[in-house]
Amino acid sequence: MAAVAEGLEPEAAATEDAAQDAVDAADAVDAEPGDPPLLVGSRLSLDLYPGGCQRLLHLCARRSPQLLEVQFMQLSSHEDPRLLETTLAQVPCSLRHLRSLVLRGGQQRDVLGACLRGSLTTLPAGLSGLTHLAHLDLSFNSLETLPGCIPQMRGLSTLLLSHNRLSELPEALGALPTLTFLYATHNCLRTLPKALGALSTLQCLDLSQNLLDTLPPEIGGLSSLTELNLASNRLQSLPASLAGLRSLRLLVLHSNLLTSVPTSLAHLPLLTRLDLRDNQLRDVPPELLDAPFVRLRGNPLGEAPPALPSPPGTPTIPEMPRLFLNSDLDSFLVTPQGCSVTLACGVRLQFPAGATATPVSIRYRLRLPEPRLVPLGPHDSLLSHVLELQPHGVAFQQEVGLWLLFVPPRARRCREVVVRTLTDDNWSDLETHLEEETPKRLWAHCQVPHFSWFLVVSRPVSDACLVPPEGTLLYSSGHPGVKVTFPPGATDEPRQVYMQVVRVASGELRALLEEPGAAASPLLCLSQSGPPSFLRPVTVQLPLPPGVTGLSLDRSCLRLLYRTPPEATWDDITTQVTLELTHLYARFRVTHFSWYWLWYTAKTRVEGLARKAWERLRLHRVSLIALQRRRDPEQVLLQCVPLSKVDATLRRLLERYRGPEPSDTVEMFEGEKFFAAFEKGIDVDADRPDCVQGRVCFVFYSHLKNVKEVYVTTTLDRQAQAVRGQVSFYRGAVPEDVPEEAEAARHRKGTDSPWMATLPIKLPRLRGSKAPGQGQGTSLSPAPLNLGDAETGFLTQSNLLNVAGRLGPDWPAVALRLGMPYRELQRIRHEFRDDLDGQIRHMLFSWAERQAGQPGAVGRLVQALEQSDRLDVAEEVRAVLELGRQKYEDSIQRTGLAPPDPSASPSPESAQA
């Protein structure tokens, strides 16, 4: 160890004892048999293992000659700070030819799933001796100042500092002569150094999500700059020197406080996009107003200026800034000035001035519902995803406005939509107002005093009243025949009483009881605050079951049922109360509140039948379908639909798909999670993050379509024989063991079993001769149609199908902006004159086939969607592209990060590696 320590810097030598202890502990650390190799060629991947620092110290102590060949090293910064500093001190003398060093945090998450920052706060000074280092990634760490060794790395071309705590950048940063890419997003930068303008080789500069209010004039000296991103800052003006950025192609300035922009920006020769959305621009130079590359949505253009100036000495109140967050942003800053924020998911927040006394950083996540996150009542329906706003419990001095997008419920009669939130471990409903932009675009608006979890639910209308000691009357707003009369003296102090009424379908009840004459009244739920019982009996009025009257009914067939949560049984209390019958109503007196239900049936015992009927009302029966596309049998459609829509869905799909009948009906709760697993020789080839080892996850909502279209591939030669397999559906967590025999799936399972149904899949033989050079065992499956590349993001055939399903009648406008001739549009309309979906798919895929392999195709599609006012679809396409880019970056992190070769366009398959 002494020989190794001779070349260490003084601060590293001071920790030599710690290094020796780490090496001694690492002597027992070896890769497990199933682990990927530590050292592959010139790449050293230590972020894939726990204890990466100990492994590196172990390799340095062995003085492996392979270390001198390492050019790319990745090390997680989720380590002990002292051990991390000791390990990095060994790098200059052991990895002298290192070109890329990745010290990222963010690989670990907290209990809520948020990325954790790494423990890195500085770098050893000895790292400046890495003369070959060109790429340095310090993202997701705890840096408050830039380490002093970085400005001395003269060969550095890429510097990634995003998601740290930097408040400033040093002037010495301008001494990096070859710096090409600088990313410092999601920091706390308030000013920029003047020396930044000396970076003559800088091409990409991303400083979004900071606290910048001004830009130095020297920024105009960045003669090679092609991309500049300053989104989500506090800029109020721009320096005129930006006109000197003659190489600039992309300038992003959305979500700032700009009141004016220089006219000279319109004369930048190479500028293709200028994003000025969500600023304070009331007037824009005509050159920019008419330019096709300018985005101005979210500005008060043309609005009258503020009122007349206030008398001297009156403080001016700045206008509330407006922020628009893209899909890659998950946080924003709220100042005492307040702001209006629109999230990429469509959620809107409004923070009034004075809501916070100090700046607060807000984070958000939109999550799929889970049982612990979806507190649904017996007859509630989920209408939205679950929104989490952090930090939890933060209190505001003024209430914050929240607008949540939701899907309209199927049934609206006697039901209401409310926002539900978590407060002190209890879920409660907020006062909610509905705002409608279009019939399919609805917002639930409420005021929130603090941040937590939020979701939108549809519930039976809840009527409430305050019962005074003098007594009162409570009646249902949806069912006027349901009333509760509180006599004087029923309570000695005022108490709040709530009522909910649920309609019951007579057809389902008759089918369950197998009795044509069976009927039931509406289901009544009564609850209260205060003591469990009243001092005097309360009179409850329920309508008689439909089809019977007080003059013609048989009293022996009339049953009053009572249920007290959390018990699952119903009690027949007909003999315990006195039923007073009128022509239309039945009245009875009670002192306790719970669920009440009036039945009319000839059955002698109805408690067990009532429990089954209750469960039937609470459960949604669905069918799970697996179909294959007729023109491309490798494409499999998975769909989960309510039982009532199965026949209509099959009739609509069977023209384009073939497959088996739906599985047995499965009763399940709304919002439950399902998995579809491909088995028996068939692998799933999906480009979505919810596909893990051939399993695709999806969550079913009774009011939403749930469709997954995936490609299945096989290693068998389908020209020699047909390939058979199966897709099995599971509920809950992914099962560890998958059934080996398809026949076993036909056995009936209990209601709690995670394994529900298995459907067969058969891939037919391919027609045609075998291609030259293909041997036995090679798949003859044609490659699916893809657009774009892995580095910039790509769209698969499944993505294009989703886009086609969203266009609707707007497809001709999109087609014309894609450059398709009008004559071809007419031909498509004539050929598919009775099939709108066929028109859209034929247009989009014929265009995509012509664009396959050509650069810029995805960008042209996004531009055409925007020009056709289909911003919703354009944003979804951008989200898919961002997912592809993220997967590409993740694959690079695991194999070593090197600048991509511009001449080689990565294939989509390489992005899946």
HELIX and SHEET records of a PDB file:
HELIX    1   1 ALA A    2  ALA A    5  1                                   4    
HELIX    2   2 PRO A   10  ALA A   13  1                                   4    
HELIX    3   3 GLU A   16  ALA A   26  1                                  11    
HELIX    4   4 GLY A   52  ARG A   62  1                                  11    
HELIX    5   5 PRO A   65  GLU A   69  5                                   5    
HELIX    6   6 PRO A   81  ALA A   89  1                                   9    
HELIX    7   7 VAL A   91  SER A   94  1                                   4    
HELIX    8   8 ALA A  125  GLY A  129  5                                   5    
HELIX    9   9 ILE A  150  GLN A  152  5                                   3    
HELIX   10  10 GLU A  171  ALA A  175  5                                   5    
HELIX   11  11 LYS A  194  ALA A  198  5                                   5    
HELIX   12  12 PRO A  217  GLY A  221  5                                   5    
HELIX   13  13 ALA A  240  GLY A  244  5                                   5    
HELIX   14  14 THR A  263  HIS A  267  5                                   5    
HELIX   15  15 PRO A  286  LEU A  289  1                                   4    
HELIX   16  16 SER A  506  LEU A  513  1                                   8    
HELIX   17  17 ARG A  555  CYS A  557  5                                   3    
HELIX   18  18 THR A  574  GLN A  576  5                                   3    
HELIX   19  19 GLU A  607  ARG A  618  1                                  12    
HELIX   20  20 LEU A  643  LYS A  645  5                                   3    
HELIX   21  21 VAL A  646  LEU A  653  1                                   8    
HELIX   22  22 ALA A  742  ARG A  746  5                                   5    
HELIX   23  23 GLN A  797  LEU A  807  1                                  11    
HELIX   24  24 GLY A  808  ASP A  810  5                                   3    
HELIX   25  25 TRP A  811  ARG A  817  1                                   7    
HELIX   26  26 TYR A  822  GLU A  831  1                                  10    
HELIX   27  27 LEU A  836  GLN A  851  1                                  16    
HELIX   28  28 ALA A  857  GLN A  867  1                                  11    
HELIX   29  29 LEU A  871  THR A  895  1                                  25    
HELIX   30  30 PRO A  908  ALA A  911  1                                   4    
SHEET    1   A12 LEU A  39  VAL A  40  0                                        
SHEET    2   A12 ARG A  43  SER A  45 -1                                        
SHEET    3   A12 PHE A  72  GLN A  74  1                                        
SHEET    4   A12 SER A 100  VAL A 102  1                                        
SHEET    5   A12 HIS A 135  ASP A 137  1                                        
SHEET    6   A12 THR A 158  LEU A 160  1                                        
SHEET    7   A12 PHE A 181  TYR A 183  1                                        
SHEET    8   A12 CYS A 204  ASP A 206  1                                        
SHEET    9   A12 GLU A 227  ASN A 229  1                                        
SHEET   10   A12 LEU A 250  VAL A 252  1                                        
SHEET   11   A12 ARG A 273  ASP A 275  1                                        
SHEET   12   A12 VAL A 294  ARG A 295  1                                        
SHEET    1   B 6 ARG A 322  PHE A 324  0                                        
SHEET    2   B 6 CYS A 339  THR A 342  1                                        
SHEET    3   B 6 ARG A 348  PHE A 351 -1                                        
SHEET    4   B 6 ALA A 395  PHE A 406 -1                                        
SHEET    5   B 6 ARG A 441  HIS A 450 -1                                        
SHEET    6   B 6 HIS A 433  THR A 438 -1                                        
SHEET    1   C 5 SER A 331  VAL A 334  0                                        
SHEET    2   C 5 VAL A 360  ARG A 367 -1                                        
SHEET    3   C 5 VAL A 386  GLN A 390 -1                                        
SHEET    4   C 5 TRP A 453  PRO A 460 -1                                        
SHEET    5   C 5 SER A 381  LEU A 382 -1                                        
SHEET    1   D 6 SER A 331  VAL A 334  0                                        
SHEET    2   D 6 VAL A 360  ARG A 367 -1                                        
SHEET    3   D 6 VAL A 386  GLN A 390 -1                                        
SHEET    4   D 6 TRP A 453  PRO A 460 -1                                        
SHEET    5   D 6 ARG A 415  THR A 423 -1                                        
SHEET    6   D 6 ASN A 426  LEU A 430 -1                                        
SHEET    1   E 5 SER A 462  VAL A 467  0                                        
SHEET    2   E 5 ARG A 495  VAL A 502 -1                                        
SHEET    3   E 5 LEU A 523  GLN A 528 -1                                        
SHEET    4   E 5 TRP A 595  TYR A 600 -1                                        
SHEET    5   E 5 ALA A 519  ALA A 520 -1                                        
SHEET    1   F 6 SER A 462  VAL A 467  0                                        
SHEET    2   F 6 ARG A 495  VAL A 502 -1                                        
SHEET    3   F 6 LEU A 523  GLN A 528 -1                                        
SHEET    4   F 6 TRP A 595  TYR A 600 -1                                        
SHEET    5   F 6 LEU A 558  ARG A 563 -1                                        
SHEET    6   F 6 ASP A 571  ASP A 572 -1                                        
SHEET    1   G 5 THR A 472  TYR A 475  0                                        
SHEET    2   G 5 LYS A 483  PHE A 486 -1                                        
SHEET    3   G 5 SER A 533  PRO A 543 -1                                        
SHEET    4   G 5 TYR A 585  HIS A 592 -1                                        
SHEET    5   G 5 GLU A 580  LEU A 581 -1                                        
SHEET    1   H 5 TYR A 657  ARG A 658  0                                        
SHEET    2   H 5 HIS A 620  ARG A 629 -1                                        
SHEET    3   H 5 GLN A 635  PRO A 642 -1                                        
SHEET    4   H 5 ASN A 706  THR A 713 -1                                        
SHEET    5   H 5 ASP A 683  ASP A 685 -1                                        
SHEET    1   I 3 TYR A 657  ARG A 658  0                                        
SHEET    2   I 3 HIS A 620  ARG A 629 -1                                        
SHEET    3   I 3 VAL A 666  MET A 668 -1                                        
SHEET    1   J 5 CYS A 691  VAL A 692  0                                        
SHEET    2   J 5 ARG A 695  VAL A 699 -1                                        
SHEET    3   J 5 LYS A 673  GLU A 679 -1                                        
SHEET    4   J 5 VAL A 723  ARG A 731 -1                                        
SHEET    5   J 5 TRP A 755  LEU A 763 -1                                        
SHEET    1   K 2 LEU A 787  ASP A 789  0                                        
SHEET    2   K 2 GLY A 793  LEU A 795 -1                                        
END                                                                             
